């Protein structure tokens, strides 16, 4: 139902945009025919105002990954550099907390480790809201700050690094649904101690899950009914474990892509001195208002990164000194 509602919302937005464009085109044509500049100006203004809704709809089309709609965990770690990097990590935590608030998301600090003098060594945030992971996944990587250090008595320029890692919140309460037609059931006489009844009746049960090849068996009880029930529990437990292994393999594959927190690995640079600029090194998207970005104005960077992923553009490798 959530997926259907999301699709209905997206389709409805596109239809509204199309209708608004068509209506205002007609108004412009009518105004030009009648020489009424006021009508033309009003229609043009309406089309300009539509740009924000068009941008929002475009962003929604980019969030179609398997886990994009999920809540997200966001882990921030200070790089080498002591107090400088720890203060930078705290600034990033504040930036994402403010961004989440602007988006209407609920942001909770699940874990944080304060620095010795200032800032944080690391923290983990939980960001709850529709498409939280889909948007935050573009923020994973190393972030670099260039500024005059408030902790340097000589007021020298310092470069600090911190890493950001986003990963989706996944519901671990997995309800294992087993198709009985996929399971071969064998009954046989139990072996070993247990008395005459156990050894002379087909009380033991063996289940073979054909798709996975998992085999479980139970012969602990005298009752075939009880052994069957226990075997089904065992099979579901094995299938649950298999699902966890698959999930961990995906996580390990993603973690293998992580990079060092330092030079040459950053995805974005935030320069506060000697000039004011924030630049995403993957997309080339820039902002000349670092204060707004650090206050949570990230939508431009997120949309540019999502578009870059979808279109498969080349990496922007230019650096900022």
PADREN-141580 format. One record per residue: z, x, y of N, C-alpha, C in turn. Coordinates in steps of 0.02 Angstrom, whole numbers, padded with zeros to 5 digits, always signed. Atoms other than C-alpha are relative to their C-alpha. Layout:
! PADREN-141580
ZXYZXYZXY...
! end
This chain:
! PADREN-141580
+00000+00041-00060+00000+00000+00000+00000+00043+00063-00001-00045-00059+00039+00144+00120-00070+00028+00012+00067-00028-00007-00132+00219+00085-00048-00052+00028+00044+00053-00024-00217+00052+00113+00014-00013+00074-00017+00012-00070-00123+00024+00277-00027+00056+00044+00026-00057-00038-00171+00199+00334-00075-00005+00010+00073+00007-00004-00354+00169+00294-00019-00057+00047+00013+00057-00044-00350-00001+00380+00009+00020+00073-00014-00022-00068-00275+00080+00534-00056+00045+00026+00054-00046-00020-00408+00217+00538-00065-00037+00013+00062+00038-00008-00552+00096+00513+00004-00044+00062-00009+00042-00059-00481-00021+00645-00009+00039+00064+00007-00041-00060-00471+00122+00770-00073+00017+00014+00071-00016-00009-00653+00170+00740-00038-00061+00025+00034+00061-00022-00710-00010+00759+00015-00016+00073-00018+00012-00070-00614-00028+00922-00037+00048+00046+00035-00050-00041-00691+00133+00988-00074-00019+00007+00070+00020-00002-00866+00076+00940-00011-00060+00046+00007+00060-00041-00840-00093+01022+00010+00015+00074-00012-00018-00070-00769-00018+01181-00059+00037+00029+00060-00037-00024-00917+00102+01195-00057-00048+00013+00056+00048-00008-01042-00039+01168+00010-00044+00061-00015+00044-00057-00956-00153+01295-00012+00035+00066+00006-00036-00063-00950-00020+01429-00071+00024+00014+00070-00017-00010-01129+00035+01400-00037-00060+00031+00031+00060-00027-01182-00145+01432+00020-00010+00073-00022+00007-00069-01076-00148+01590-00036+00049+00046+00034-00051-00040-01155+00013+01652-00073-00022+00013+00069+00024-00007-01331-00056+01619-00004-00059+00049-00001+00058-00044-01285-00219+01706+00012+00021+00073-00016-00023-00067-01209-00128+01855-00059+00036+00032+00058-00035-00027-01362-00018+01874-00057-00048+00019+00052+00049-00015-01479-00167+01867+00015-00038+00064-00020+00039-00059-01380-00259+02000+00019+00044+00059-00018-00045-00054-01344-00104+02102+00074-00002+00018-00072+00005-00013-01155-00131+02085+00034+00064-00024-00031-00064+00017-01077+00042+02090+00072-00008-00026-00070+00010+00021-00901-00028+02065+00003-00014-00075+00001+00015+00072-00946-00098+01893-00016+00063-00040+00018-00062+00034-01028+00066+01843+00059+00048-00002-00057-00046-00004-00878+00167+01902+00057-00023-00046-00053+00027+00043-00755+00052+01811-00015+00013-00074+00019-00011+00070-00852+00065+01648+00004+00074-00019-00004-00072+00013-00866+00254+01662+00072+00023-00008-00071-00017+00005-00678+00268+01691+00029-00023-00066-00024+00026+00064-00646+00160+01538-00022+00045-00058+00025-00045+00053-00754+00276+01432+00038+00066+00002-00039-00062-00006-00662+00429+01498+00070-00009-00029-00068+00014+00027-00495+00348+01455-00001-00006-00075+00006+00008+00073-00561+00321+01279+00004+00067-00036+00003-00066+00031-00568+00509+01248+00064+00015-00040-00063-00014+00034-00383+00517+01200+00003-00035-00068-00001+00037+00063-00403+00382+01067-00051+00030-00049+00050-00033+00043-00560+00467+01001+00029+00064-00030-00031-00062+00025-00464+00632+00987+00051-00015-00054-00050+00019+00050-00323+00545+00893-00032-00022-00066+00036+00021+00060-00446+00465+00772-00031+00059-00036+00029-00059+00031-00533+00630+00744+00053+00040-00038-00054-00036+00033-00366+00712+00704+00019-00035-00065-00018+00037+00061-00327+00573+00578-00048+00014-00057+00049-00013+00052-00489+00608+00485+00009+00068-00032-00011-00067+00026-00436+00789+00463+00061+00005-00045-00061-00001+00039-00274+00741+00377-00009-00042-00063+00015+00037+00061-00338+00688+00207+00017+00040-00062-00020-00039+00058-00262+00821+00094+00050-00037-00044-00043+00034+00049-00160+00776-00059+00070-00013+00026-00069+00007-00023+00008+00805+00026+00006-00006+00075-00001+00000-00073-00041+00789+00209+00046-00054+00029-00040+00055-00027+00050+00623+00232+00075+00011-00011-00071-00011+00018+00214+00695+00164+00041+00026+00059-00047-00036-00043+00368+00749+00258-00009+00075-00013+00010-00072+00007+00379+00937+00280+00065+00038+00008-00050-00051-00013+00498+01081+00264-00033+00054+00043+00026-00053-00043+00477+01216+00395+00051+00057+00000-00044-00058+00005+00550+01388+00364-00021+00052+00052+00013-00050-00052+00565+01515+00506+00042+00061-00015-00035-00062+00013+00611+01697+00478-00015+00051+00055+00009-00052-00050+00639+01832+00609-00029+00062-00034+00027-00062+00026+00539+01990+00585+00044+00059+00017-00038-00060-00017+00595+02170+00608+00008+00003+00076-00010-00006-00072+00668+02206+00778+00067-00025+00024-00069+00018-00018+00847+02143+00774+00004-00059+00047-00015+00055-00046+00904+02037+00921-00063-00031+00030+00062+00025-00031+00730+02023+00998-00034-00051-00046+00035+00044+00046+00650+01947+00844+00043-00061-00018-00044+00056+00016+00802+01839+00807+00001-00051+00056+00005+00046-00056+00795+01766+00982-00067-00036-00001+00066+00031+00005+00609+01733+00958+00000-00053-00055-00004+00050+00054+00645+01643+00793+00036-00063+00025-00036+00057-00028+00770+01532+00886-00044-00039+00048+00047+00034-00046+00638+01494+01018-00050-00042-00038+00047+00037+00041+00517+01441+00882+00034-00062-00030-00037+00057+00027+00650+01329+00803+00005-00055+00053-00004+00048-00055+00674+01245+00973-00069-00031+00013+00067+00025-00013+00485+01229+00996-00019-00054-00050+00019+00049+00050+00458+01139+00831+00046-00061+00000-00045+00057-00006+00612+01030+00854-00023-00046+00056+00024+00040-00056+00545+00974+01023-00067-00033-00017+00063+00030+00021+00371+00947+00952+00012-00060-00045-00016+00055+00045+00445+00839+00814+00026-00061+00038-00025+00055-00040+00539+00735+00942-00055-00036+00038+00056+00030-00036+00381+00707+01043-00045-00041-00045+00041+00036+00048+00291+00650+00886+00036-00061-00029-00038+00054+00029+00429+00527+00845+00026+00015-00070-00025-00021+00065+00479+00627+00691+00075+00012+00003-00071-00018+00005+00657+00654+00631+00004+00072-00025-00005-00071+00017+00700+00839+00627+00073+00017-00015-00068-00019+00020+00854+00902+00534+00001+00073-00019-00009-00070+00020+00917+01080+00514+00036+00001-00067-00030-00002+00067+00949+01105+00329+00038+00064-00012-00031-00066+00013+00996+01288+00338-00017+00046+00058+00015-00050-00051+01014+01421+00471+00051+00057-00004-00042-00060+00002+01083+01598+00481-00003+00033+00069+00000-00027-00068+01134+01653+00657-00006+00076+00000+00003-00072-00009+01095+01827+00720+00066+00028+00022-00064-00031-00019+01231+01952+00759+00016-00010+00074-00012+00005-00073+01209+01944+00949-00030-00064+00029+00033+00059-00026+01087+01802+00982-00053-00024-00050+00054+00025+00041+00957+01692+00900+00020-00014-00072-00011+00014+00071+00938+01663+00713-00039+00050-00043+00037-00041+00049+00889+01768+00564-00051-00043-00037+00045+00046+00034+00814+01618+00477+00026-00070+00005-00021+00069+00002+00818+01430+00468-00051-00040-00040+00045+00047+00033+00744+01285+00370+00010-00068+00031-00001+00066-00029+00700+01122+00454-00033-00050-00048+00033+00054+00035+00658+00957+00373-00029-00047+00053+00034+00042-00050+00530+00858+00474-00025-00062-00036+00018+00063+00033+00515+00676+00424-00044-00042+00044+00046+00042-00036+00367+00574+00478-00069+00001-00031+00066+00005+00030+00192+00519+00429-00044+00058+00023+00045-00057-00012+00073+00668+00416+00037+00062+00027-00037-00059-00025+00212+00792+00459-00025+00064-00032+00024-00061+00033+00154+00917+00328-00072+00015+00019+00071-00011-00016-00030+00891+00366-00009+00036+00066+00005-00033-00065-00001+00945+00545+00034+00069-00001-00038-00063-00002+00129+01080+00516-00029+00054-00045+00027-00052+00045+00032+01168+00378-00043+00050+00038+00042-00046-00039-00080+01243+00512+00042+00051+00038-00044-00044-00037+00073+01328+00588+00025+00058-00044-00024-00053+00045+00106+01438+00435-00033+00066+00017+00025-00066-00016+00089+01621+00477+00049+00037+00045-00042-00042-00043+00158+01757+00590-00016-00015+00073+00006+00015-00071+00189+01716+00773+00028+00060+00040-00019-00060-00038+00198+01856+00903+00017-00019+00072-00021+00011-00069+00290+01855+01069-00002+00066+00039+00001-00058-00045+00258+01977+01213+00034-00022+00065-00037+00018-00061+00383+01972+01357+00042+00059+00024-00051-00046-00024+00502+02070+01466+00066-00021-00031-00059+00018+00039+00657+02076+01359+00061-00014+00044-00062+00014-00036+00813+01992+01429+00059+00042-00027-00053-00041+00031+00913+02109+01315-00010+00074+00014+00014-00069-00016+00838+02270+01384+00020+00013+00073-00024-00014-00068+00932+02339+01536-00053+00033+00042+00054-00032-00037+00774+02435+01583-00059-00047+00013+00052+00052-00011+00671+02274+01587-00068+00022-00025+00064-00021+00030+00538+02343+01471-00031-00058-00038+00036+00052+00037+00405+02239+01386+00010+00012-00075-00012-00004+00072+00441+02201+01203-00047-00047-00037+00039+00043+00044+00339+02129+01061+00043-00019-00061-00042+00024+00055+00428+02022+00933-00042-00043-00048+00036+00039+00051+00372+01939+00772+00049-00046-00037-00037+00046+00044+00431+01790+00670-00051-00036-00043+00046+00036+00044+00354+01700+00523+00020-00073-00005-00010+00072+00009+00334+01513+00502-00035-00020-00065+00030+00022+00063+00304+01432+00333+00014-00074-00010-00007+00071+00012+00273+01246+00305-00019-00017-00071+00017+00024+00067+00275+01162+00135+00023-00072-00007-00013+00072+00002+00276+00978+00086+00064-00017-00038-00056+00028+00037+00428+00879+00033-00029-00041-00057+00026+00034+00059+00392+00820-00144+00057-00035-00036-00051+00039+00035+00489+00683-00233+00006+00026-00072-00010-00028+00067+00563+00765-00387+00023-00052-00051-00021+00052+00047+00619+00600-00463-00062-00027-00035+00063+00017+00032+00467+00597-00574+00012-00049-00057-00005+00050+00053+00450+00443-00681-00057+00013-00049+00051-00019+00049+00359+00504-00836-00024-00062-00038+00031+00056+00035+00242+00370-00899-00043+00028-00056+00036-00026+00058+00182+00408-01075-00040-00057-00032+00043+00048+00034+00035+00314-01148+00011+00005-00075-00018-00002+00071+00088+00269-01325-00061+00017-00044+00059-00015+00039-00091+00284-01384-00014+00075-00002+00008-00073-00001-00082+00470-01338+00050+00036-00045-00054-00030+00040+00065+00498-01455-00008-00019-00074+00001+00011+00072+00054+00519-01643+00071+00000-00026-00068+00007+00025+00212+00460-01731+00000+00009-00076-00007-00011+00072+00260+00528-01902+00073-00009-00019-00068+00004+00028+00412+00484-02005+00001+00036-00067-00005-00038+00062+00476+00588-02148+00073+00006-00019-00069-00007+00024+00629+00623-02250+00032+00061+00031-00036-00056-00031+00758+00730-02166+00019+00050-00053-00021-00053+00046+00805+00895-02243+00069+00025+00019-00066-00028-00015+00973+00981-02256+00055-00048-00016-00059+00039+00014+01147+00910-02261-00005-00068+00035-00001+00065-00033+01181+00730-02220+00013-00057-00049-00016+00053+00047+01213+00635-02378-00062-00029-00032+00054+00026+00040+01109+00538-02499-00048-00043+00040+00043+00046-00038+01045+00409-02373-00050+00039+00044+00043-00039-00044+00977+00540-02252-00057+00032-00038+00049-00038+00038+00886+00636-02388-00048-00044-00040+00042+00042+00044+00809+00485-02477-00038-00053+00039+00038+00049-00040+00740+00381-02330-00039+00037+00054+00041-00030-00053+00607+00416-02199+00031-00012+00068-00037+00011-00062+00732+00425-02056-00020+00049+00055+00019-00049-00051+00666+00581-01967-00065-00022+00034+00058+00020-00041+00538+00558-01827-00029+00061+00034+00036-00053-00035+00407+00678-01762-00051-00033+00047+00048+00026-00049+00308+00641-01602-00045+00058+00022+00049-00050-00023+00149+00735-01558-00038-00030+00059+00036+00022-00060+00083+00715-01380-00068+00034-00001+00065-00028+00013-00102+00739-01411-00030+00036+00062+00031-00035-00058-00161+00781-01231+00029+00068+00015-00032-00063-00017-00033+00919-01207+00014+00044-00060-00017-00038+00060-00003+00972-01387+00074+00008-00011-00073-00005+00007+00185+00953-01365+00023-00039-00062-00027+00031+00061+00278+00915-01528+00076+00000+00004-00073+00004+00003+00458+00854-01538+00018-00037-00064-00022+00033+00061+00558+00798-01688+00075-00010+00002-00071+00013+00004+00728+00723-01721+00018-00027-00069-00025+00024+00064+00823+00701-01883+00076+00001-00001-00072-00006-00005+01001+00705-01820+00037-00062-00023-00034+00062+00016+01040+00522-01852-00024-00028-00067+00019+00033+00062+01038+00419-02011-00051-00055+00014+00044+00055-00017+00944+00281-01919-00066+00026+00028+00065-00018-00027+00758+00301-01892-00007-00025+00072+00003+00028-00067+00776+00190-01738+00032+00047+00051-00034-00045-00046+00901+00308-01658-00038+00066+00007+00039-00062-00003+00799+00462-01703-00064-00009+00042+00060+00013-00039+00644+00381-01628+00016-00001+00075-00020+00003-00070+00735+00343-01466+00015+00069+00028-00016-00067-00022+00800+00520-01455-00062+00043+00007+00063-00039-00003+00629+00594-01492-00040-00018+00063+00036+00020-00060+00551+00492-01351+00033+00031+00063-00034-00032-00056+00684+00557-01231-00018+00074+00003+00018-00071+00003+00646+00734-01289-00071+00012+00024+00070-00007-00020+00460+00709-01265-00007-00007+00076+00004+00010-00072+00482+00642-01089+00030+00060+00037-00030-00059-00031+00596+00788-01048-00048+00060-00001+00048-00054+00005+00464+00911-01110-00058-00010+00049+00054+00014-00047+00328+00825-01008+00023+00011+00072-00028-00012-00067+00441+00830-00855+00002+00074+00014-00003-00072-00008+00468+01016-00881-00071+00028+00012+00069-00022-00008+00279+01040-00897-00024-00014+00071+00020+00018-00068+00254+00950-00731+00032+00047+00051-00033-00048-00044+00382+01063-00648-00034+00068-00002+00034-00064+00006+00293+01216-00714-00066+00000+00039+00062+00005-00038+00128+01155-00642+00013+00003+00075-00017+00000-00071+00212+01124-00475+00019+00070+00023-00020-00068-00019+00289+01297-00475-00059+00047+00003+00060-00042-00002+00122+01377-00516-00039-00010+00065+00033+00012-00064+00048+01293-00362+00038+00035+00056-00041-00032-00052+00193+01355-00256-00009+00075-00002+00009-00072+00007+00174+01531-00325-00068+00022+00027+00067-00017-00024-00012+01529-00287-00002+00000+00076-00003+00003-00073+00025+01479-00107+00040+00058+00027-00043-00054-00024+00165+01605-00088-00035+00068-00004+00036-00064+00007+00048+01743-00146-00042+00016+00060+00041-00009-00059-00049+01716+00014+00042+00022+00061-00042-00019-00057+00102+01758+00125-00012+00072+00018+00013-00068-00025+00088+01912+00232+00063+00029+00031-00056-00033-00032+00204+02039+00310+00010-00027+00070-00016+00024-00067+00293+01991+00470-00008+00059+00047+00010-00057-00044+00216+02119+00586-00071+00004+00026+00066-00011-00031+00061+02193+00667-00056-00015-00049+00061+00012+00038-00109+02136+00608+00001-00062-00042-00004+00059+00042-00048+01978+00522+00013-00064+00040-00018+00059-00039-00012+01861+00667-00058-00050+00004+00049+00053-00010-00100+01694+00686-00002-00022+00072-00002+00022-00069-00046+01664+00865+00042+00048+00041-00037-00043-00046+00012+01767+01013+00021-00040+00061-00029+00033-00058+00124+01704+01152+00017+00056+00050-00010-00053-00050+00113+01817+01306+00032-00030+00062-00035+00024-00060+00240+01787+01445-00005+00050+00057+00012-00054-00048+00215+01954+01535-00049+00049-00031+00007+00004-00073+00113+02028+01617-00039-00061+00024+00035+00061-00020+00013+01865+01616+00023-00055-00047-00022+00058+00037+00037+01690+01545-00057-00026-00044+00053+00022+00045-00065+01649+01390+00027-00009-00071-00011+00010+00072-00048+01577+01215-00068-00006-00032+00065+00000+00032-00194+01612+01100+00007-00002-00076+00003+00003+00073-00226+01561+00920-00057+00046-00022+00048-00052+00018-00314+01708+00840-00049-00023-00055+00046+00026+00051-00395+01602+00703-00056-00041+00032+00048+00047-00029-00482+01476+00815-00023+00019+00070+00016-00017-00069-00483+01557+00987+00025-00050+00050-00027+00050-00046-00396+01405+01061+00055+00032+00042-00048-00031-00045-00293+01454+01214+00034-00051+00044-00036+00038-00051-00165+01384+01335+00027+00050+00051-00026-00044-00052-00118+01461+01502+00068-00025+00024-00066+00027-00017+00047+01365+01503+00048+00010-00058-00046-00014+00056+00165+01451+01379+00064-00042+00002-00062+00040-00005+00314+01353+01447-00009-00068-00034+00013+00065+00031+00234+01189+01394-00006+00006-00076+00008-00011+00072+00187+01259+01223+00069+00009-00032-00067-00012+00027+00365+01322+01194+00045-00061+00005-00036+00063-00003+00425+01149+01243-00028-00052-00048+00024+00044+00052+00325+01075+01100-00070-00026+00008+00068+00023-00010+00149+01049+01168-00047+00038-00046+00037-00036+00051+00061+01100+01008-00062-00037-00025+00053+00041+00029-00065+00961+00977-00069+00032+00005+00065-00033-00007-00213+01059+01045-00011+00054-00051+00005-00053+00050-00176+01206+00931-00007-00029-00070+00002+00031+00067-00148+01093+00780-00068-00030-00013+00065+00031+00010-00309+00996+00806-00054+00053-00008+00049-00054+00006-00409+01156+00831+00003+00033-00068-00008-00033+00066-00337+01232+00672-00025-00045-00056+00024+00046+00051-00371+01076+00569-00077-00003+00000+00073+00001-00004-00551+01068+00632-00029+00065-00027+00023-00065+00023-00570+01254+00595+00001+00003-00077-00005+00000+00074-00512+01228+00415-00056-00042-00030+00050+00046+00028-00629+01081+00385-00070+00028+00007+00067-00025-00014-00780+01162+00464-00012+00068-00030+00007-00064+00032-00744+01329+00381-00027+00054+00046+00024-00048-00049-00773+01428+00539+00026+00070-00015-00021-00069+00008-00757+01617+00544+00064+00013+00037-00063-00018-00032-00594+01698+00591-00011+00029+00069+00000-00030-00067-00562+01737+00773+00047+00060-00003-00041-00060+00012-00501+01915+00764+00020+00036+00063-00017-00034-00062-00487+01960+00947+00076-00001+00010-00072-00006-00009-00311+02019+00988+00016-00002+00075-00024+00002-00068-00207+02008+01146+00046+00059+00011-00044-00057-00014-00129+02162+01221+00051-00022+00053
! end
